[in-house]
Amino acid sequence: MGFHFFQLPYRRGFTAQVSFDQSINEWFRSATGWFVDAILAEIPISEGVGIPWVLIVLVLGASYFTIYFKGINFRGFFTAIRIVRGRYDHLEASFPEKETAPRGTNGTKPEHATEAKEGEVSHFQALTAALSATVGLGNIAGVAIALSIGGPGATFWMILIGFLGMASKFVECTLGVRYREIDSTGKVFGGPMYYLHQGLLEKGFPRFGKALAVLFALMCVGGSFGGGNMFQVNQAFQLFAYVTGGADSFIAGKGWVFGVLMAVLVGVVIIGGIQKIAKVTDKIVPAMVVLYVLAVITVLCINHTAVPRAIVSIVEGAFDPQGVAGGFMGVLVQGCKRAAFSNEAGIGSASIAHSAVKTRYAASEGLVALLEPFIDTVVVCTMTALVLIVTDQLIIGEQLSDAQGVVLTSNALESGISWFPYLLSFAVILFAFSSMISWSYYGYQAWSFLFGRGKRMEYTYKIIFCCFVVIGAAASLGAVIDFADAMIFAMLVPNMIGLLILLPTVARELERYGKAIRSATENEAR
């Protein structure tokens, strides 16, 4: 998703509007600055180099999950592809004995992945719905900033952390399906709120689990309004105005118009729930990723003679003790930060979308989910890094602004074909739109956990969400969005605790699905 790594200079507006924005920003910063500082605090590791503590948790957790499941992010890769392609759909036709389960948080009985092939979307739709929330603005602008600070070598660590993050996604999304709840209408409710509550209840920690679940839900709701909504539409509008003439653009100073249009489009999609969202994302996500990657590949083909040199610079720069931004540690930190904050592995948000899948085997969707960091970080972010390196757009060793970061990527594409920046602008709007509709679903799921599942509560949340779309495009509320971003990163605290406690459950689900695959393979061989 990439929050706050891409922020163009805000347009000139009326003095009264600027004054209002500044007043809101100052008040909110004074009230919430302590929380933002605590969540985004950095631990100094060398002179001039610090590493966010949340990054340490995410990386260590991903590394432990990789070891615990014996490299599931690698050995399960091709199995995941076969699942998405429908190779194992026939396994859903029959299933072994049911198992008992405690009642759900709202009186419904959890499916527990062993009772029925209930759900709302296919494996592919669940994957694209989750990807739509992670593949976003940070993949385009954030990579440029990371490489400008850490040099080309940051790409190496970005790729490595992307691979490790695949294990985190596997764990949390397996649990998302395992502990999901399905109401009488077939609507699915799932995510960390449910596996923290029900999973820890099974382990004998009912109060602790409920407290973690409520904490996660509160953070998720706040994050959906800010980083998953206002920030996305604000930056999409900024880039659209920038590409269409900047201060002279026909839409300059009219963010509310852009916001109303986006709010209508978002509202039309999210009113239909996850099934409508999935029907949109399974078309938008492949289209926007292919669109962006084709543009990048075109530039790489034009500069094909420079590609080998770029690869060498990535490998050499990754271990250069005399590198920029504090040498080796600076390069490592920048690569890890970009990867971890881009794919959100360990945050828990993706498990909400994946829990709606139609399957009886929780581990089947966990395996599908591990493809997310690969696509988001290993493919899209690496492609961006390569095109920046081969076109010599990087300003190595300098701390760039967010505006300069997106301009670098735009210039890199423009060096191939003059109209590519317009293509980039269109891709960014698609990225923002898809992120918003997916985060609306994340936020609603958390909202329903806190306030109930009635239609009134559902439409109350969705109306508020659409109102924030307009506000996000029309105002510059930096401090508010800073707080919302911090809430998203804070989601990792209760989520990681739950993942570590529930690892044996994930292992059992993986073994159960593995046995089903082996049995089916043996039967086919006879």
N, C-alpha and C positions, 0 to 999 in steps of 0.2 A: 504494500500500500504506500509506504514511504511518506510519513507525515513530516511536515515542516522542512523537508529538504528542497522544496521548490516553491519559492514565493517571490513573484515579480513585484517591482515597486508599485505601491498602491497608487491608483489614479488620483488626479486632483479633483476635489469635490467642493461642495459648498462649505463655507467656513463653519456654519452651524453643525453640519454633519461631522466634520473633522473634530470639532470641539466635543460633540456627543460621543464619538468613538473614543477619543482620548480620555474622556471622563470615565466611561465604562471600563476601559483598559486599566486606568490607574486604580480605580476602586477594586476591580477584580484581582489585580496583581497584588495589591496590599492584603487582600483577604485570603488568597490562595497561594501566594508565592512560596510559602513554607513547604506546601505539599509538592509543588512542582520541583522545587530545589531538592527535596528529599528523594523523589523518584528518579530524577535525572542527574543526581549527583555523580561525580566521577572520582575514582580512586587513583591518585597519582602513582605512576609506575616508573617514570623517569622524568628528567628535566623537560618540561614543556609538554609532556604526554600524560593523559589521564584516560582511564577506561571506565565507562559507566557500570555501576554495580549490577544493573539489570542485564547488561550484556554478559557479564561473568556468569550469572545464574543461567541464562539461556544457553550459553556455549557449554558450560559444565553439564547441564542437564541433558543436552543433545548428545554429548560425548558418552555419558553414562548409559543412556538408552541404546546407543549404537553398540556398546560393549555388551550390555545385558541381553540384547536380542541377536547377538552374534552377527552384526552387520546386516540387519534386515533392510537397511536403506539401499544396499547393493544386491544382496541375494534375492530380495523380493521385487526388484525393479521390473523384470520381464513378466513376472506373475501379475503385477499391477496392470501392466499394459494389456495382458490377456483378459483380465477381469473387465476392463473398460470396453474392450472389443466384444464382450459377451461370450467369451470362450467357456466360462464356467456357469453360465446362467442355468444350465440344466440341473445343477446341484440344488437349486431351490425347490425342485419338484418333490423331494422327500427329505425328511429330517428326523433325527433321533428324538429320544424322549424329551419331554418338557422338564423345566426345573422350576421350583417354587421361587417366589420373589416377594419382598416386602411391598406393601402398597406405596403408590407414588405420593408425591408431595401434595397433589391436588385430588387425591382419592381414586385416581386411575391406577391400573396395574401396569407396571413397566413391561415392555415387550421382552427385554433381556435377550434379544437376538436369537432366542431358541424356541420361540413360540409360534411365530407366523411371519410370512413374507409380507408384512405390512410396511407401508412407507408411502412417500408421495412422489419421489423422483428417481430417475435411473442413476446408475453409477456415474455415467458421463455428465449428466445434468448436475449432480451433486458436486462433482469436481469443478465444473465451470462456474457454478455459483460461488464456491469458495475462492476460486482463482480470481473472480471478478473483484473481490475485496482486497486481494493482495497485489495483483499486477496493477500498478498504478503510476502515479506521478513520480514516485521515488525511483522507479526503474529507469526513468528518462533523465531527470535532473540530478538525483542524488548520487548516481554513479560518477557523474562528472565532478562533483564536489569531492567525493571520496578519493578519486584518482588525482585530483589537483593537490590534495593535501598529502596523500601517501604515495603518490607515484603509481606507475603501471603495476608494480608489485602487489598493490592492494587487491588487484583482481584475483590473484592466486588464492589469497585467504578468503576472499568473497566466495569463490567456488567451493573451497573446502568446507566452510561453514554452511553453505547451501546444502552440501551432501549430508552433513551431520544433522541439519534441521529436518531432513526427511524422516529420521527416526522419531523425533518429537511429534511430528504430524501423525505418524503411524500410531503412536501410543494414545494421544488425546482423541483422535477420531475413532479408534476402536472403542474406547470408553464411551464416546458420544452415542454410538449405536447401541452398545451394551445396556446402558442405563436410560435410554430414551423412554418417553411415555407417549401413548397413543390414546386419544380420547374416542368417544363413541362415534364421532363423525369421520374418524380416520386421520385427523390432523396430528402431526407429530410435534412433540416438544422435547428438545434435547439440548445438550451442551454441557459445559462444566458445572452449571448450576445443579444439574440432575445427577451427574456422576459424583460430584463432591458430596451432595446430600445422601443419595442412596448408597453409593459405594462405601463411604465412611460409616454409614449406618450398619452395613453388613460387617464392617470391621470392628464394630463396638464403640464408635465415636459419634453418636447421633448429634449431640450439641455442637461439637467441633465442626462436623461436616456441614450442619445447617448454617453456622456462622460463616464458614468459608464460602458457601454457596451464595448467601445474601451479599457478602462483600464483593464477590465476583460480579453478581448481577447489577449491583449499584454502579460499579466501575464500567460495566459494559453499556449500560443505558447512557451514562454521561459521555462515554467515548463515541457512541453512535451519533449523538447530536453534534459533537465537535469535530474530531478527526475524521469520522466517517461520513460527515455531512457538510458542515459549514466550510471546513478547510478545502474539501474537494471542489465544491461549487465556486468558492472564491478564487481558487487558483485556475480553474477552467475558464472563468470569466476574464481573469487577468491576462491569460495567454491569448484568448480570443480577441480581446481589445488590442493587445500588443501587436498581433499579426495583422490585424485589419486597420492599422494606422496609428496605434498608440494614443497619444492625447488628441489626435485628429480623427480617431475612429468614430463611426456613426453611433457606436454604442457606449463611447466613453462617458462616464458619469451616470450611466443608466443601468447600473448593476441590478436594480430591482426588476427591470424588464427581463433580463437574462435569467434572474432567479425565479420569476413567476413561470417562465416557459419551462425551466428545468423542473420546478415543483409540480407542474401539471403532468409532465412526462413521467416523473418519478411516482406521482400519486396513482396514475393509471396502472402502472406495473405493480406497485406494492399492495394495492387493494386486493389483488387476486391471491396474495399469499405466496408461499414458496413455489407452488406449481407454476404460477405465472412468472415469477422471478426466474425460475429455472428455464422456462421456455424462451425467455429473453436472453439470459446469459449464455445458454448453449449455442446461441448464434452470434452474440456480440463478442464474447471472449475469444473464440477461435478467430473471428474476423479481425479484431483489433490486434491480436498477437501476430497473426500472419501478415497483416498490413504493415506493422512496425518492423517485423523481422525482414520482410521482403525489401523494405526501404534500406535497412541496414546492410543486407546482403548485397544490394545493388552498389552501395558505396564501397563495400569491401571488394567486390569484383573489379570495380574501377581502379581501386588501389591495391590490387592483388599482390603486386611485388613487395609491398610493405608489410603484408600479413606475417610472414616468417619472422621478420625483425620485431614485430609487435609481440609475438608469442615469446621470443627470447627475452625481451625486455620485461615481460610479466614474470617469468621464472627467475631471472637474475635479480630483479627488483624486490622480489618477495623475501630474499635472504640477504639483502645488501645491508651490512652493519653501518654503513656510512650514508644511508638513504636519507630522504627528506623527512621532515616532521618527526624528529626524534629517532631516526634510523629504523632499525628492524622492528622495534616495538610500535613505532608510529605507523608503519606500513601495515603491520598485523592488525592493529586496533581499527584502522580505517576500513580495511577489508571486512573484518568481522562485524563491525557496526553496520555497514551497509547491508550485508547479507541477513543478519539477524533481525534488523528493524524492517527489512523489506518483506520477507516472507512470513513474519509473525509466528514462526514455529515456536511453540511453547507458551504462547499467549492464551491459547484455548479457543479463540474466536472461530476458527475454521470448523471445529467439531460441531458447532451449531448447525451449519449448513449440511455437513456430511451425515448428521443424525437422521435426516429426512429421507435417506436412501431406501429403496425397496430391496431388502435383503433379510435373510435369516441368520447370516453369519457376520458378527460384528467385525471380525478381523478382515473380511473381504473389503470393507470400506476403509479400514485403516491402511491397508495396502494401497488402495487407490489414492488415498490422501498423501502418501509419501511422494507422489508425482508432483505435487504442488511446488515445494521448494526447488525441485529440479527445473521446472518450467520457469518459475518466477526468477530465481537467482542464477542457476547454472546456465540457463539459456538466454533469457531476456537481458539480465544485467551484464552478463559476459559479452553479449553481442554489442551492447551499448559501449562497454569499455573498449572493445576492439576497434570500433569505428572512431572513437575519440583518439585512440593512439595512432592509428594509421593515417588519420587526416591532420595530425600534429596540432590538435586544438587545445591540448592541455597546457596549463600554466603551472608547471611543477613547482611545488614548494610554497605556494601562496594560498592564503585563506580566502576563498572566493565567497561572494554572497550567493544567495539562492538564485537571484536574477541572473548572475553571470553563469551559474551552473546550467540553467536551461538554455541560455544563449549559446553556450559551447556545443551542446548537443544539436541545437538547431543549425549552427554553422557547419558542424560536421556533416549533417545530411545535405545541407545546401551546396557543399563542395562537390557532391555527386550530381545532383539535379536541382536546378534553381527553385523549383516549386515544392521541394520536399518539406520546407518549413510549414507550408499550409497543410500538408499531409500529417505532420507532427501535431499541429494544432487540432486537427480533427481527431487524431488518435488520443490526445490528452482529454478531449471532451468525452470520448467514449470511455476512457479509463475512469474518469471522474463519475460519470453516470452509472457505470456498472458497480463501482465501489459503493456509491450511495445506496443503490437498491439492495445490495447484499448486506450492508451495515444496517439498513432499516430492518431487515429480518433478524439480524443479530440482536439489535436493540429491543425489538418487539418480544423476542423470546425471553430476554432478561426481564423486560417489563411485565410480561404475563406471569413469570415466576414470582415476582414481588407483589403484584396487584390483582392477579386473577386473569382468567381466560375468557371472560365474557366479551360479547361484541362491543359493548360500550367502552371497555378498557382498550380493546384492540384499535378501534377507530380513534379514540382519544390520542393514543400514542402516534398513530399514523398522521393525524392532522397536525400534531405538534411537530413531527418530523418534517413535514412539508413546509410548515411555517419557517422552520430553521433554514430550509433551503433558500428561501427568499432573503432572510436576514444575512446568511453567509455570503451571498452574492452582493448585497447592497452595503454591507458595513465592513469595517476593518477592526475586528475584535480579536486582536492577537493574543491578549492575555487569556481570554476565554478559551481559545483553541489550544493554547499552551497547557491549560489545566486539563482539557479534554484528552489531549495527547498523553499527559502524565497518567490519567486514569486508565488509558489503554495499556500502557506499559506496566501499571500496577496490577493489572489482571493476572500477570504471570505469577505473582506471589501465592494466592490461593490455588491457582491452577497447578503449579509445580509441586506444591505440597501434596495435592491429591494424586497427581501422576505417580509420584514416588511410592506412595502408600499402596496404590492399586496396580502396580506392575505385575504381581502374580496373576491377577485376574486377566490382564491383557495376554500374558503368556498362555493361559488356559484357552483363551479364545483363539489364539494363533494355532495352537496344537489341534484344536477341534476342527478348524478350517483346513489345516494341513492334512488331517486324516481323511476328510471328505474328498479333497483333491486326489490324494493317493488312491483311495478306494475307487473313485470314478475312472482314474487312469488305468488301473488294473482291470476293471471291467471292460473298458474299451479295447484293451490289448487281447482279451480272450476271444 
